């Protein structure tokens, strides 16, 4: 979905991915990240966040918790991460960033509560009193107090299937009081997801009912004397939506795809953030009228309706050398993508294949690799990581 945007706004990333792959510096099945663009994007978001009075936590899962990506984000001015799970927390900690938020979207498992506490999270989200007590005990053992965010929900709210959970918003005042009575814990605020969503029909980013639920809960808490609280409102975050988020009462935002210029809105509008990531593969073999490219990271985000997936294919960086590619359905293992070889582009074994996906690398088995120096014309491959954000055993 982002290939045309990449060809128009960041062609040097496609060109560098092909050149570095052809010289053997990059393996197939790699999410390739333009670190200079990430730093610039993070800077734009940090500046907009400061202007709106928002705390900004970087989401790292989309880029597979790549350490070079994390350091590029920090250089741009965002020094804390939101950890969607404990591996994200560990990756941010390894890269030298602070742990701004843990427990949302994924709760911290019981046996990992002490590990989470050891990383001194600023905020910890809980869906239940049992998890609130667990966080309080863990943070108390670490000599700290747990600042707990409470996930809330109300009739009309929307959650992705499998994301459901939390406290009824109508109970928020009593929940806050109960949390304050727990050893090692204090009520710090409320959260939901998603607070904003892209609307395919209008091509706009719109507030969800969830954001209204946050607003009503904030009002109830204010009437009870709780005014200095955090309002965590993640979802479809880029620099241009932060003022509206703050106006709706949010105090925190958590850009993920905004850092790589790949929110849905970036696909149709030229926002301040540059597209900063491609997926790199390689032609493995030819069978009949199709060429097959290596998979592992052939991920299509269902946020978009079905579309004709295309890739740039070749040994040289010719951005007009395009062909359609059939991607295996989500229920299948993506051993290979299938390139249409009946058109003017005739893929050959060993050709580079470059896609413009909206990546969620942490759910794939793809490598990630940051490239520095693209802005100065001196591209250099930094450390190659696995999908958990650890240095990969490559080229061994």
RODRENRO-183032 format. One record per atom (N, C-alpha, C): residue in one letter; x negated, y, z. Coordinates in pm, whole numbers, plus 50000, padded with zeros to 5 digits. Example, Ala and Ser with C-alpha at 12.3 -4.5 7.8 and 13.67 -1.06 7.14 Angstrom:
2
A486814943150780/A487704955050780/A486804967050780/S487154977550708/S486334989450714/S487105000350787/
% end
This chain:
396
X499174987950000/X500005000050000/X499145012650000/X497905011450048/X497065023250058/X495975023749951/X496025014549855/X494955014449755/X494955027149670/X496135031549627/X496195043849547/X495695055849628/X496085056449756/X495625067349842/X494095066949857/X493555055049874/X492105053649886/X491405057849756/X491935053549645/X491315057049516/X491315072149495/X492365078749544/X492485093249525/X491705101249630/X491745096849757/X491225105249865/X489885100549922/X489575087649906/X488305082749961/X487715072049869/X487515075449741/X486995065349647/X485605060249684/X484815068549753/X483455064149786/X483455052049879/X484525050349958/X484595038450044/X484755025849961/X485615026349861/X485775014749772/X484465011949698/X483875022549647/X482615020949571/X481515015049660/X481405019949781/X480355014949870/X480615000349910/X481874996949933/X482184983049971/X481764973449860/X482024977349736/X481654968549623/X480134967749610/X479464979149615/X477994978949599/X477334970749710/X477784973049835/X477154966049948/X477494951249948/X478654947649897/X478994933449885/X478134926849777/X477954933849667/X477194927949558/X475704926549591/X475204934849685/X473804933349725/X473634923349841/X474764918049891/X474694908249999/X474704914350138/X474914927350147/X474924933950278/X476254932450351/X477324929550276/X478644927550337/X479194914050293/X479754906350386/X480374893650348/X481794895750298/X482314885750227/X483744885550196/X484524883950326/X485824886850318/X486714886050433/X486294895850542/X486154908350503/X485714918850595/X486594931250583/X487044936250698/X487634949650703/X486484959550712/X486344967950610/X485214977350600/X485714991150639/X485004997450732/X485465009850794/X484515021350763/X485045032450716/X484265044650693/X484155051950826/X483005050650892/X482855056251027/X482865071551027/X482315077750922/X482345092350916/X483775097450910/X484595090750830/X486005094850820/X486735092550952/X486415081451021/X487045078851150/X486715089851250/X485455094051252/X485075104951344/X485845117651312/X485945120951183/X486695132951144/X488175131551180/X488745119851157/X490155117651189/X490395118851339/X489515112651418/X489645113551563/X489535127951610/X488645135551545/X488505149651580/X489765157551553/X490425154751440/X491665161751407/X492755158551508/X492835145851548/X493865141751643/X493565147151782/X492285146751823/X491915152051954/X492225166951964/X491925174251856/X492195188751855/X493695191351865/X494505183751788/X495965185651794/X496495181551931/X495905171051990/X496325166952124/X496035177552228/X494845183352219/X494495194152313/X495465205852299/X495765209352175/X496665220752152/X498065218152209/X498465205452205/X499805201852254/X499805198352402/X498635198052463/X498555194452605/X498755179752633/X498385171252536/X498575156852550/X497265149752585/X497345139652672/X496245130252687/X496265120952565/X495085117852511/X495005109552390/X494185097052421/X494795085352399/X494105072552415/X494065065652279/X492905060552239/X492755054252108/X493155039552113/X493975035452017/X494325021352001/X493295014851909/X492775003251948/X491634997351877/X491954984551801/X493144979051822/X493444965751768/X493414965351616/X493854976351552/X493944976151406/X492594973751341/X491534978951400/X490174977151347/X489424966051420/X490174956751481/X489564944951541/X488624948151655/X488854959551722/X488034963551840/X486554964951804/X486284968551680/X484904970051633/X484174980651715/X483014977351769/X482284986351856/X481824999151786/X481384998151660/X480965010151588/X482155019251561/X483305013251532/X484535021151516/X484845028651646/X484735021551759/X485025027851888/X484095039551915/X482815037651886/X481865048651910/X482125060351815/X482585057551693/X482935068351600/X484125076351653/X485085069251713/X486235075951774/X485785084951888/X484885079851970/X484375087752083/X483635100152034/X482825098451930/X482105109851874/X483075120551826/X484245116151777/X485255125651731/X485985132751843/X485825128251967/X486415135552079/X487455127952158/X487675115052126/X488625106952204/X487805096952284/X487715098852414/X486795090952495/X487425079652573/X488745077752558/X489405066952631/X490275058752536/X490445045852571/X491235036852487/X492485032552561/X493485028452482/X494615020752534/X494355006352492/X494444997152587/X494144983052559/X495454975352543/X495704970752420/X496924963152398/X496844949552465/X495624944752486/X495424932552563/X494044933352628/X493664923152702/X492414923852776/X491184924152685/X491264917952567/X490124918552475/X489894932852428/X490964940352408/X490804954552372/X490144962252486/X490534958952609/X489934965752725/X488434962852731/X488074950252712/X486654946552719/X485854953252607/X486444953652486/X485724959852374/X485494974652399/X486494981452448/X486324995752478/X485274997952586/X485294989452687/X484334990352797/X482914988052745/X482744977752660/X481414974952603/X480894986652522/X481804993552453/X481395004552366/X481185017652441/X481445017552572/X481185029452652/X482325039252661/X483535034952626/X484695043652640/X485425040452770/X486155050052823/X486955047752942/X488225040052909/X488745033053010/X489995025752991/X491145034853037/X491795041252940/X492865050552974/X494145043753017/X494445032352950/X495755026052971/X495655011152941/X496175003053031/X496174988553010/X497554983253048/X497924971752991/X499194965453027/X500334967952932/X500114975952829/X501144979252734/X500514979552596/X500904970952509/X502134963452495/X502124949952567/X500964944752597/X500854931552658/X500504933152806/X501294927052894/X501024927353037/X499684920453067/X499064924353178/X497794918153217/X498094904653283/X497544893653230/X497764880553294/X497224880253437/X497844872253521/X497524872053665/X496034869853690/X495464860053620/X494064856653646/X493084867153595/X493594877153522/X492704887553469/X492944901053535/X493794901353638/X494084914053704/X492824920153767/X492014911753831/X490794917053892/X489834922753786/X489754915953673/X488894920953565/X489384934353513/X490694935653500/X491254948453456/X490934959353559/X491114956053687/X490854965953793/X489384970253794/X488494960853763/X487064964053765/X486694974453660/X487534975553556/X487264985553452/X487924998953482/X488505000253602/X489035013053652/X490005019753555/X491085013153519/X492045019653427/X492685031853490/X492875042153408/X493565054153456/X495045051253478/X495625043353389/X497055039753399/X497215024853368/X498225018853434/X498465004353419/X499975002553407/X500434997253294/X501884995653273/X502364982153325/X503524982453390/X504144970153441/X505594969353393/X506054956953375/X507434954253333/X508274949353451/X507654946453567/X508384940253678/X507724943953810/X508464942053920/X507884944754052/X506784934654083/X506924922354031/X505874912354055/X504544916953995/X504604922253873/X503364926953810/X502864939853876/X503784947853928/X503364959953999/X502584956254125/X503104946354198/X502404941954319/X501044936154286/X501004928454178/X499734922254135/X498694932854101/X499104943254029/X498184953953994/X497714961454118/X498634963754212/X498264970854335/X497224963154415/X497414950054427/X496464941854502/X495094942054434/X495094940554302/X493814940254230/X493084953454242/X493794964454227/X493134977554235/X492674980454378/X493444976054476/X493034978154616/X491734970554645/X491624958254592/X490384950554611/X489194957754548/X489454965254440/X488394972754373/X488164986454437/X488904989054544/X488725001854614/X489405013554547/X490455010554467/X491135021154393/X492645020054414/X493355030154366/X494825029854366/X495305028154222/X496285019354203/X496825017054069/X497855027854034/X497565035653929/X498545045253876/X499445037753778/X500645034153823/X501475025253744/X502465032853655/X502445029153527/X503485033553435/X504535022553428/X505795026553424/X506885016953422/X507515016753283/X507525005153221/X508245003653092/X509735003453122/X510505012053054/X511955012653078/X512705009852949/X513975006452965/X514825004152848/X516255007852882/X517025010952778/X518435014252793/X519195009552670/X520485009052681/X521335005052568/X521045014152448/X520815008052332/X520525015852212/X519055016752180/X518195013252275/X516755013352248/X516395002252150/X515265004252083/X514814994351984/X513454989052025/X513324975852026/X512024969452050/X511794959151941/X510554957651897/X510244946751804/X510514933551872/X510954923751793/X511264910651849/X510034904951920/X510194901452046/X509084896352125/X508424907052211/X508824919752192/X508264930652272/X509164934452389/X510324927952401/X511294932352501/X510744930852643/X511244939052732/X510854937952872/X510854951352941/X510884951053075/X510824963453151/X511994964953246/X512134976953300/X513154980053399/X514304987753333/X515534985853379/X516634994353330/X516325009053362/X516485017553263/X516185031853284/X517055037953392/X518265032653406/X519195038153506/X518695035953649/X517755026753666/X517235023653801/X515915030853830/X515495040053745/X514115044853751/X513765051453885/X514695058553946/X514345065354071/X514075055054182/X514945045154194/X514725034954297/X513485026554267/X513205024054139/X511995016654101/X510745024654142/X510765037554117/X509615045854154/X509395045454305/X510475046354381/X510345045854527/X509785032354573/X510265021554510/X509805008154549/X508325006354517/X507895011454403/X506475010354367/X505605018054465/X506055029654506/X505255037454602/X505105030454736/X505975020754765/X505845013454891/X504895001554880/X504454998354758/X503554986954740/X502134990354783/X501434981154847/X500014983754882/X499184985654754/X498374995954753/X497434998154642/X498035004054518/X499325007754521/X499975012454399/X500695025654422/X500845033154314/X501675045154315/X502385046554181/X503595051754186/X504335054154062/X503715066153992/X503345064353864/X502665075153791/X503455080153672/X504405071953622/X505145076753506/X505905065753435/X506335068853311/X507195059653236/X506665058353092/X507065047353029/X506615044852892/X507665036852817/X507505036452684/X508325028352595/X507515026052468/X508045018252377/X507475016752243/X508535010452153/X508765016152035/X508125028051978/X508915040752012/X508185051752031/X508825064652055/X509115071951924/X508305069051823/X508515074551688/X508445063151589/X509185064451480/X509135054351374/X509275061051238/X508645054951139/X508785059551001/X510085054350944/X510835063150878/X512105059450816/X511905058350665/X511985046150613/X511735044050470/X512755051350383/X513975052950432/X515015059150350/X514735073950326/X514225080850427/X513985095350413/X512515098750394/X511625089150421/X510195091850411/X509695101050521/X510375100850635/X510005109550747/X509745101350874/X508945106850964/X508765101051096/X509825107051188/X510595098351255/X511705103051336/X511615097851479/X512125105651575/X512175100651713/X513165089151724/X512845079451808/X513745068151830/X514645070851950/X515625062351966/X516475063052087/X515635060952212/X514565053252198/X513665050952313/X513125064052368/X512785073452277/X512245086352322/X513305094152401/X514555093052356/X515635099652431/X515785093252569/X515595080052575/X515665073152705/X514585078252799/X513385080352746/X512315086152828/X512735099852880/X513355107852795/X513765121252835/X514795121052947/X515765112052934/X516805111153039/X516205106153171/X515285096753162/X514635091753284/X513785102653348/X513115110553264/X512315121653317/X513205131453393/X514385134253339/X515315143553406/X515775137753540/X516075124853543/X516525118553668/X515415118953773/X514185116653728/X513065117053822/X512825131353872/X513005141153785/X512815155153826/X513845159053932/X515085154453915/X516115157454015/X515785151254149/X515015140254145/X514605133654269/X513305139354324/X512815149754259/X511605156454309/X510325151454248/X510415142654149/X509205137354084/X509025144653950/X508185154853950/X507995162853829/X506625160753764/X505615158253842/X504265156753787/X504025142153751/X504695137653645/X504545123553605/X504065122953460/X503525111253426/X503065108853289/X504225103353206/X504365108653083/X505355103552988/X504565098152869/X504435085152863/X503635078352761/X504535074752643/X504215080152523/X505145078852410/X504395074952283/X503985062152271/X503235057852153/X504145054352035/X503525053751915/X504235049351796/X504075059051681/X503485054251568/X503385061951444/X502765075651468/X501615075551532/X500995088051578/X499925092951480/X500085105251437/X499035112351364/X499005126651416/X498065134651368/X497895148051424/X499125156851403/X499885154451297/X500975163751267/X502225161351351/X502295150351426/X503505147651505/X503315151051653/X502105155051693/X501835156351836/X502585168151900/X502715179151828/X503455190551885/X504905186651912/X505525179151819/X506915174951838/X507025165151955/X506025156451970/X506035147152083/X505985154752216/X505105164552223/X504985172452345/X506275180152373/X506905185152267/X508155192552283/X509255183552338/X509175170652303/X510155160852354/X509835156252496/X508755161252553/X508425158052692/X507265148752711/X506685143552603/X505565134252617/X504335141352676/X503565133852753/X502285139052804/X501115130652755/X501405118952694/X500345110152644/X500725104952506/X499705103052420/X499915096552290/X498785086652265/X499035077352172/X498085066452152/X497915063452003/X497135071551931/X496945069151788/X496195056151760/X496675048751663/X496005036651616/X495715038251467/X496755035951386/X496585037751242/X496255052251206/X496615061651290/X496245075551262/X494745077251252/X493985069051324/X492525070251323/X491915065851190/X492645057651116/X492165053250984/X493055058550872/X493905068350902/X494745074450798/X495675064550733/X496225055350810/X497075044750752/X498415043350823/X498955054250880/X500355053550922/X501205053350794/X502465049050803/X503295049050682/X503365062650615/X503375073350695/X503465086650635/X502235089950552/X501075084450591/X499855086850512/X499945080850372/X500845071050355/X500975064750223/X501695073750123/X502465083550175/X503255091750082/X502935106650092/X502195110750197/X501835124850211/X500335126050239/X499765137050200/X498335139350226/X498205146450361/X498055138750465/X497915143950600/X496445147150627/X496135153550739/X494725157050766/X493795144950772/X494295133350815/X493425121750831/X493185114850696/X491925111450670/X491545104350548/X491765089250564/X492155082250457/X492155067550465/X490735062650486/X490535053650583/X489165050650628/X488875035750637/X489695027250577/X489435012850585/X489915005750460/X489154995650416/X489574986750307/X489354972350353/X490024963150286/X489754948850308/X488994943650187/X487844937350214/X486944932750109/X486994917550098/X487194912549976/X487124898249951/X486244895649827/X486294883549778/X485394879549669/X486074868349591/X485914868249459/X486524857649378/X485784844549406/X486554834449445/X485994821349479/X485964811949359/X487094811249288/X487204802049175/X488364806149087/X488404800148969/X489474802848873/X490194789848845/X491514790548844/X492324778548817/X493514782848733/X493604777448611/X494674781248521/X494574796048488/X495694803048498/X495684817248466/X495594825948592/X494994820248696/X494794827948819/X493354826548867/X492884837348931/X491614836849003/X491944837349152/X491154830549231/X491434829449375/X490354836949453/X490804845549545/X489844852849629/X489974848149773/X488854848549844/X488824843949983/X489804851750070/X490474844650162/X491384850950255/X490804851250396/X491694852750491/X491304854050631/X491844866950691/X491954877150606/X492474890150651/X493494895750555/X494174886650483/X495184891150385/X496494894150459/X496494905250527/X497614908650615/X498464919650552/X499744916850537/X500684926950486/X501584931250601/X501504943850639/X502324948950749/X503774949950701/X504704943650773/X506114943650726/X506804957050742/X506084967450781/X506704980550794/X507174985750659/X506574980650550/X506954984950416/X507834974350349/X508744978550259/X509444968650175/X508414961450087/X508804949950030/X507904942649941/X507414951849828/X506144950349792/X505584958249682/X504564949949606/X504194954849487/X503214948049403/X501824950549460/X501264940249524/X499934941649585/X498874941549474/X498024951549475/X496944952249376/X495604953349446/X494554950249371/X493194951449423/X492284956449312/X491204963249353/X490134966849259/X489174954949252/X488844950749130/X488084938349113/X486894940749020/X485714936049060/X484584937148970/X483244936349039/X482174936748959/X480804937249012/X480324951649027/X480944960748949/X480634974948956/X481854982349009/X481644993749074/X482775001149133/X483585008949031/X484335001748947/X485255007948852/X486645007948916/X487095019648962/X488335020549039/X489575017948957/X489435017948824/X490605015248738/X490715000548700/X489814992248749/X489854977948716/X490754970948818/X492054971848793/X493064967148888/X493774954748837/X494174946248930/X495004934648897/X495944931849014/X497084925748984/X498034921949089/X497544909349159/X497874908449288/X497434897049369/X498624891849449/X498844878749440/X499884872449523/X499274868249656/X499894872749764/X499414869649898/X500264858449957/X499664848250020/X500474837650081/X501454843550182/X502634837250195/X503624842350292/X503094841250434/X503674849050529/X503164849050667/X503144835350732/X504034826250690/X504074813050752/X502934804050705/X502224807950600/X501144799750545/X499784805150591/X498794796450590/X497414800950618/X496864807550492/X496274819250506/X495794826550388/X494374822050352/X494284809750305/X492964805150259/X492484813750142/X493404816650052/X493054824349933/X494204833749895/X493854844649827/X494814852649752/X494714848749606/X495804850449532/X495874845749393/X495984857649299/X494934859749221/X494834871549133/X495374868048995/X496244876648944/X496764874848809/X495634877348708/X495254866748635/X494154867948538/X494654868648395/X495954871248377/X496504871548241/X496444885548179/X496114895648261/X496054909348211/X494684912948156/X494444925848136/X493164930148079/X491974927548171/X492194926648304/X491094923848396/X490924908648408/X489724903948376/X489424889548382/X488454887048497/X488964883548615/X488074881648731/X487094870148708/X485884872248756/X484844861948746/X484394858048886/X483954845748900/X483474840949030/X482364850149081/X482514854549207/X481534863549266/X481924878149259/X482974881549181/X483414895549176/X483864900149315/X483674912749345/X484234918649466/X485714921349443/X486494920449551/X487944922949546/X488264932149664/X488804943949635/X489024953949741/X490514957549747/X491074956049867/X492484959049893/X492604971549981/X493784977449979/X494104988750068/X495254985250159/X495014976350254/X496064972050346/X496234981950461/X497334980250531/X497524986450663/X497174975450764/X495904974950800/X495364963350872/X495834962151017/X495944949751060/X496034946251202/X494984935451222/X493714939251216/X492624929651206/X492574920251326/X493094924651441/X492994916151561/X493844903451551/X494794902951457/X495574890651441/X495084882451322/X493944886051266/X493384878551153/X492094871551197/X491434865151102/X490114859351129/X489064866351042/X489304879151015/X488394886950930/X487254892851013/X486114894650949/X485044902851006/X485474917451000/X484794925751079/X484894940251061/X483474945651052/X483324956050971/X482004962350957/X482184977250932/X481504985251012/X481514999650990/X480395003650897/X480685013550811/X479655019450725/X479435033750770/X478205037150805/X477865050950839/X477225057550717/X477195070750717/X476465078050613/X477185079950482/X478465075950474/X479175077750346/X479305092650313/X479555100750415/X479765115050389/X478515121650332/X477325116350367/X476065122250317/X475525114750196/X476265104950149/X475825097550031/X474775087050058/X474585083550188/X473605073350224/X474275062450307/X475115054450243/X475875044450319/X474985033550379/X475295030150505/X474525019850575/X475495010950652/X475364997950638/X476204988650712/X475704987750855/X476604990450949/X476254988651090/X476534974051129/X476654971151257/X476804957251302/X478104950951250/X478014938551206/X479204931251164/X479784924051285/X481094926151308/X481774920751426/X482794910251384/X483124901451480/X484264892551459/X485544899851500/X486694892951489/X487974899451514/X488204902751661/X487334897651750/X487424900951892/X486524912751929/X485854918451830/X484994929951855/X483614926251905/X483234913651886/X481884909451928/X480994908351805/X479694911151817/X478804909451703/X478904895251647/X479044894251516/X479254881251452/X477934874151425/X477994860951421/X476824853151382/X476714853451230/X476324864851178/X476214866451034/X474944874151004/X474094869850913/X474324859950808/X473944845750845/X473754842350971/X473404828451006/X474524818950968/
% end
